[in-house]
Amino acid sequence: MNKNQALLVVDVQNDFCKAGALAVPEGEKVVPVLNKYIDYFSGQGLSVFFSRDWHPKETKHFKKYGGLWPAHCVQQTWGAEFHPDLKVPKESLVVSKGMSPQKDAYSDFEAYDAKGREFAKVLEERGIKELFVGGLATDYCVKFSVLDALRLGWGVTLLTDAMKGVNLKPDDSQRSIEEMVSRGAKKISFLELPQCPATP
């Protein structure tokens, strides 16, 4: 691993986990696996990024206003908070998306940090060349983020043991993984990481 590689944890928020407004089936099961990746990357001094949906109360993203989804991850609510068991190191950078009431914004490349910088700009400033991506959901925000990253020239490695999908159709997640790989993404699981630290 090297300083040009970083971890991206996508949208592991309460509303996408058990008891949430838009729970991904078994979404909370990614948390302990992602925590291992977070420890691994942080332990090597590598960048760790967390993305979140950060919607206004009224947005065309929600079914009530013409969108596909029930209201979820509304700013400053419990549902928008990261899962309580997810490790978020103090030095990590959080980027937020979906703030515009006019856009769905599935991709992290439509996200901004607290200073208003685009996620792509943050990556460029840190010299990041490759993202290791896990989180929720495989067939939506993970997929759109990965496809944008590949399109814009970043390398991507999928953390196949640390993502779950919505699966409105039963094979949506698998088809999404196949699409991401066909565009150039690689796949890995935790035990395949180089110099993998001992696991409990």
N, C-alpha and C positions, 0 to 999 in steps of 0.2 A: 504494500500500500504506500501511497505517496501523497504529498500535499495538494496535488491536483485532483484528488478524489474526495468526494464528500457524500454524506448520507442525507437523503431526503425522506422525511416521514410525512406522509400525506394524510391530513384530515382525520386523525385518530381522536375524534371528539365525542362527547357524551351522546349526542343525538344520533350518531352512527353506530352506537354500541347498544347492548342490552338495555331495555327500558327507555331508549331514546325515541324521538319523534319519527326518525327515519332509520331504524336499526338495520344494519347490514347483518344478514344471518351469520352468527358466530363472529361478528366483527371484533368483539372484545378479546377473542383468542389471539389476535395479532400482537397484543400488548406485551406479554412476557417475551415473545420472540424478538420484537422490535427493541425491547430493553437490552437484550444481548448485543444487538447491533450497535445501539447507542453507546453502551459501555466500550465496545470494541473500537469504534471510531474515536470516541472521546479520549480513550486511553492512549491512542496514538497521536493525539493532538490534531486530528482532522476535523474539518468543519461538519457540523450537524445542523440541518435546517428542518424546521417544522412548518407545515402549511396548515391553514385553517379556513373553513368557510366562515364568513363574517358578514352575514346578510342583514340588511335593514328589515324592519317589520313588514314593509310593503315592497314587493319586488315581483317582476314578471316571472321569476324563477319558481314562485309558489303557485300551487293549484288555484288558490283563491283569486289570483290575479292573472290567470291564463296560462300558468306554467304546468309542469309535469308533477311537481313534488309537494307534499305537505310542508307546512312551515317548519323550518329547522335551522339550527345554528344562528339564531337571531342574536345580534350583537348584545353583549353584556348579560346573557342568560346562561343558566346552568347547561343547557344543551350545547352551547357554543364552546364551553370549556373543554380542554383536553381531558381525556380519560384520567381519573385520579391516580391510577397505577402506572401511567406512562411517565418515564423518567425524562424530564426536560432540563438538561443542565443549564446553569445560569449563563454560560457563554454562548449558548445556542441562539440562532436567529430565527424569529418567527415572521412568516409572511402571511398576509391576509388577502383573500379574494372574495368576489361576489358582493362587494359593497355597492356597486351601481344597481339601482332598481331596474335598469333596462337590459342587463346582461346576465346570462347564466354563469359564465366564468367557471367552467369546470377545470381549466388548466392552471397550474401554478405559475405559468408564464403570463398569466393575467393578474398575478398577485404583487403586492407591494410590502416593503418593510415599514417599520414605524417612522422612518424618515421620508417615506413617499417614493423610495427608489424601486424601480421595477426589479423583479427577481433576476431576470437575465443580467441586468447591470450589476447586481450584487455578485453573481457568479463570476462575471468578467473581472470585477475589481479584486476578487480573491484568487484569480487564476485557476478556477475550477474547470477541469476538462471532462470529468466523468462523474455521473451521479449514480449512486446505488439507491434504488427506490423501492419503498414498501409502504403499506398503509391501506387506506380505504377511499374509494372502493375500486377494485381491479378494473371493472368495466366502465367506470366513469372518470373520476378525478385522477386516478393513477394512469389510466390509459391516455387521457387527453394531455396530461403533463408530460408523459413519456414521449408521445408522438411529437409534441411541440419541441421538446429537448432535442430529439433526433433531427427534426427538420431544421433546427437552428444551429446544429453542428456539435452538440454535446454527445459524448458517449453515454450509454445507459446500461446498467446492469440491474435486472429485475430480481428482487428478493422473493423468490417464489414461495418461501415458507412464512412470509410475513405480510401477506395481503389476502383480502377476502373481497368477494364481489356481491353486487345486488342480485344479479341473475333474474331480471324480469322474464327472460327466457332462460331455460335451464343451462344452456351452454354458453351464455354470454361471456362469462369470465374466461373460459378456455379459448373462445374465439378471439377475445381481446388480447390474451397472451400471444396467441399465434400471430395476430396482426402486428403487435409490437416487435416480436422477434423477426418477422418478415421485413420490417423497416430497419432492422439493424441492432435491436436490443439483444443483450446476452442474458443468460439466466444463471442464478447461483443460489445455494442455500447456505445457512450459517456454517455448517461443518465443512464447507468447501472453501471458506475464506483462507487466505494465506496466513501461516503462523497462527492458526486459530487458538485462542486461549482455552484453557481447560474449562469445561462447563460442569455445573453442579449435577 
